[in-house]
Amino acid sequence: MGEAGEAGAALAARLDALADAPNACSGEMDFRFPVRPARHLFSLGYLVNEGRLDGTYYDLLASEARLPARLPSPSAKRPAPIGRGWAAA
């Protein structure tokens, strides 16, 4: 393999390692702390002075469910209107 091929292989190995880093990090994280099992939601904050989770929550499922509505459709002549919960970029 020539010098360019070796450099490309080294770059590919570095990029693979870089791509694996977030997966390794998220695999080590414990997400049980901010989850409220009774509500099946993530708490948005922690009140340090009171030693408890904040009363505001994030519903990941509802947020992810809205995402496909913003993706363009092959038959769409114009983008979907911006609805509630979406800010214009």
C-alpha positions as CSV (number, residue, x, y, z in Angstrom):
1,M,0.0,0.0,0.0
2,G,1.4,3.4,-0.9
3,E,1.8,6.4,1.4
4,A,-1.6,7.8,0.5
5,G,-3.3,4.5,1.2
6,E,-1.6,4.2,4.6
7,A,-2.6,7.8,5.5
8,G,-6.2,7.0,4.4
9,A,-6.2,3.8,6.5
10,A,-4.9,5.7,9.5
11,L,-7.5,8.4,9.1
12,A,-10.3,5.8,8.8
13,A,-9.1,4.2,12.0
14,R,-9.1,7.5,13.8
15,L,-12.6,8.3,12.5
16,D,-13.9,4.9,13.6
17,A,-12.5,5.5,17.1
18,L,-14.0,9.0,17.2
19,A,-17.4,7.6,16.1
20,D,-17.2,4.9,18.8
21,A,-16.5,7.4,21.6
22,P,-20.1,8.7,22.1
23,N,-21.5,5.2,22.2
24,A,-18.9,4.1,24.8
25,C,-19.7,7.3,26.9
26,S,-23.5,6.9,26.7
27,G,-23.2,3.2,27.6
28,E,-21.4,4.2,30.8
29,M,-24.0,6.8,31.8
30,D,-26.7,6.0,34.3
31,F,-29.9,7.6,33.2
32,R,-32.0,6.3,36.1
33,F,-31.3,9.4,38.2
34,P,-33.3,12.0,36.2
35,V,-36.1,9.6,35.2
36,R,-39.4,9.7,37.1
37,P,-40.7,6.1,36.7
38,A,-44.3,7.0,37.8
39,R,-44.5,9.6,34.9
40,H,-42.1,7.8,32.4
41,L,-40.4,11.2,31.8
42,F,-37.0,12.8,32.2
43,S,-36.7,15.6,34.8
44,L,-35.2,18.7,33.3
45,G,-33.3,19.9,36.3
46,Y,-32.1,19.3,39.8
47,L,-32.6,21.7,42.7
48,V,-29.3,21.4,44.5
49,N,-30.4,23.5,47.6
50,E,-33.4,21.3,48.0
51,G,-31.8,18.0,47.0
52,R,-34.5,17.0,44.7
53,L,-35.5,16.8,41.0
54,D,-37.1,19.8,39.4
55,G,-40.9,19.6,38.7
56,T,-40.4,20.2,34.9
57,Y,-40.2,17.2,32.6
58,Y,-39.2,16.3,29.0
59,D,-41.2,13.8,27.0
60,L,-38.7,12.3,24.6
61,L,-41.3,10.2,22.8
62,A,-43.6,13.1,22.0
63,S,-40.6,15.2,20.9
64,E,-39.3,12.4,18.6
65,A,-42.8,11.8,17.2
66,R,-43.0,15.4,16.0
67,L,-39.7,15.2,14.1
68,P,-40.9,13.3,11.0
69,A,-43.6,15.9,10.4
70,R,-40.8,18.4,9.6
71,L,-39.0,16.2,7.1
72,P,-39.7,17.0,3.5
73,S,-41.9,14.6,1.5
74,P,-41.1,13.7,-2.1
75,S,-44.5,14.9,-3.1
76,A,-44.4,18.1,-1.1
77,K,-44.2,21.3,-3.1
78,R,-43.3,23.4,-0.1
79,P,-42.1,22.7,3.4
80,A,-44.6,21.9,6.2
81,P,-45.7,25.0,8.1
82,I,-44.0,25.6,11.4
83,G,-46.4,24.5,14.1
84,R,-46.6,24.8,17.8
85,G,-43.3,23.9,19.5
86,W,-41.1,24.7,16.5
87,A,-39.0,27.8,16.1
88,A,-38.1,29.3,12.8
89,A,-34.4,28.9,12.2
